[in-house]
């Protein structure tokens, strides 16, 4: 009887540890692909082809071993953590994408092209050189940057919430920050890791 209780408690402990590991894991590769797809759509005005969904790996053969079969029964999704998917398309993210596209085709694109604004290392936009904007247009330029940053903050929060992991918001922001910089057009400014402005 004692042996049976020990086996059951051990199996439950393994299952709980497996579940915690799966729930805490941040799918960095999937998040990077999703960020690249979203940003490509925004910067290229929807011209980017969406990346295909990652394929799930086939489950490993258990060779009839009872312990392996028991683990598969208790934690059937354990092997799915290798290539998880991340949800990025919601009604809110689509609306944000449309607003961002409009800004990149208009005022924000002009600010980036002139070097007045640039991408920050934390996934936002900042005025880099206000002197490049005529005094009469500076208030509008600041409002454009503020609108973009408001949408970016909402985007990162929405993606985390859409994946039922609000605690991922900082990691999603970092992933998007990297992608914004990588996809910046030639001539645009961005902040490097130390915060210094560089021209792409």
C-alpha positions in Angstrom: 0.0 0.0 0.0 2.8 2.4 0.9 4.5 1.7 -2.4 1.3 2.5 -4.3 0.9 5.8 -2.5 4.6 6.7 -3.2 4.1 5.9 -6.9 1.0 8.1 -7.1 2.5 11.0 -5.2 5.6 10.8 -7.4 3.6 10.8 -10.5 1.5 13.8 -9.3 4.7 15.7 -8.4 6.2 15.1 -11.9 2.9 16.3 -13.5 2.8 19.5 -11.4 6.5 20.3 -12.2 5.8 19.6 -15.9 2.8 21.9 -15.9 4.6 24.7 -14.2 7.5 24.5 -16.6 5.2 24.7 -19.6 3.2 27.6 -18.2 6.2 29.7 -17.4 8.1 29.1 -20.6 8.3 32.2 -22.9 8.2 31.1 -26.6 11.0 33.5 -27.7 11.4 32.1 -31.2 7.6 32.1 -31.9 7.4 35.7 -30.4 10.2 36.8 -32.7 8.5 35.4 -35.8 5.2 37.0 -34.8 6.9 40.4 -34.1 8.7 40.2 -37.5 5.4 39.5 -39.2 3.5 42.3 -37.5 6.3 44.9 -38.0 6.8 43.8 -41.7 3.1 44.4 -42.3 3.2 47.8 -40.6 6.4 49.0 -42.3 5.7 47.6 -45.7 2.0 48.5 -45.7 0.7 44.9 -45.6 3.1 43.7 -48.3 4.8 41.2 -46.1 3.7 37.6 -46.5 2.6 36.1 -43.2 5.0 33.5 -41.8 3.6 30.0 -41.7 2.6 28.6 -38.4 5.4 26.5 -36.8 4.9 22.7 -37.2 4.4 20.7 -34.0 7.0 17.9 -33.5 5.9 14.3 -33.6 5.7 12.7 -30.1 8.7 10.6 -29.2 8.1 6.9 -29.2 7.7 5.4 -25.7 8.9 1.9 -26.7 6.1 0.5 -24.5 7.8 1.6 -21.2 5.1 2.1 -18.5 6.9 5.1 -17.0 7.1 6.9 -20.3 3.4 6.1 -21.1 2.4 7.3 -17.6 4.3 10.6 -18.2 2.6 11.0 -21.6 -0.8 10.5 -19.9 -0.1 12.9 -17.1 1.7 15.6 -19.2 0.5 15.1 -22.8 1.5 18.6 -23.9 5.1 18.4 -22.6 6.6 18.0 -26.0 4.6 20.9 -27.5 6.7 23.3 -25.6 9.5 22.8 -28.1 7.8 24.9 -30.8 4.9 26.8 -29.2 2.8 29.2 -31.1 2.0 32.8 -30.0 -1.2 34.6 -30.7 -0.8 38.0 -32.1 -3.9 38.6 -34.2 -6.8 40.0 -32.3 -9.3 42.8 -33.1 -7.3 45.2 -30.9 -3.9 44.4 -32.6 -5.5 44.7 -36.1 -6.8 48.2 -35.2 -3.4 49.1 -33.8 -1.7 47.8 -36.9 -4.0 50.0 -39.1 -3.2 53.2 -37.1 0.5 52.4 -37.2 0.5 51.9 -40.9 -1.2 55.3 -41.4 1.4 57.0 -39.2 4.3 55.3 -41.0 2.9 56.4 -44.4 2.5 59.9 -43.1 3.8 62.0 -40.3 5.9 59.4 -38.4 7.5 58.1 -41.6 8.5 61.7 -42.4 10.0 62.1 -38.9 12.0 58.9 -39.2 13.1 59.8 -42.8 14.4 63.2 -41.7 16.2 61.8 -38.6 14.1 63.9 -36.2 12.8 60.7 -34.6 14.1 57.2 -34.1 13.4 53.8 -32.5 14.4 53.4 -28.9 16.0 50.3 -27.4 12.9 49.6 -25.4 10.5 49.3 -28.3 9.2 52.8 -28.5 9.8 55.9 -30.6 11.5 59.2 -29.4 12.2 62.6 -30.8 16.0 62.5 -31.5 16.6 65.9 -33.0 13.6 68.3 -32.7 15.6 71.0 -34.6 14.9 69.0 -37.8 11.2 69.9 -37.4 10.0 73.4 -38.1 8.9 75.1 -34.9 5.3 75.4 -36.2 5.2 71.6 -36.6 6.8 70.5 -33.4 3.6 70.1 -31.4 2.2 67.9 -34.0 5.4 65.9 -34.3 5.4 65.3 -30.5 1.7 64.3 -30.7 2.5 61.8 -33.4 5.3 60.2 -31.4 3.0 60.1 -28.3 0.2 58.4 -30.3 2.7 55.8 -31.7 4.0 55.1 -28.2 0.5 54.7 -26.8 -0.3 52.2 -29.5 3.0 50.3 -29.0 2.4 50.0 -25.2 -1.2 48.8 -25.9 0.2 46.3 -28.5 2.7 44.7 -26.1 0.0 44.5 -23.4 -2.6 43.0 -25.8 -0.3 40.3 -27.1 0.6 39.2 -23.6 -3.0 39.2 -22.6 -4.1 37.4 -25.8 -1.7 34.6 -24.9 -3.0 34.4 -21.3 0.3 35.5 -19.9 0.3 39.2 -18.9 3.6 38.6 -17.2 5.2 38.2 -20.6 4.6 41.9 -21.5 8.2 42.9 -20.8 9.6 40.0 -22.8 7.2 40.8 -25.7 8.3 44.4 -25.6 12.0 43.4 -25.7 11.3 41.0 -28.6 9.5 43.8 -30.6 12.2 46.3 -29.8 14.8 44.1 -31.4 12.6 43.5 -34.4 11.7 47.2 -34.9 15.5 48.0 -35.1 16.3 45.1 -37.4 13.5 46.1 -39.8 14.2 49.8 -39.7 14.7 51.3 -43.1 18.1 52.5 -44.3 18.7 56.0 -43.0 16.5 55.7 -39.9 18.0 56.2 -36.4 17.8 53.7 -33.6 19.3 53.4 -30.1 22.0 50.8 -29.5 22.2 48.8 -26.3 23.9 51.6 -24.5 21.3 54.2 -25.6 23.4 56.0 -28.2 21.7 56.9 -31.4 23.0 55.2 -34.6 22.0 55.5 -38.2 20.9 52.4 -40.0 
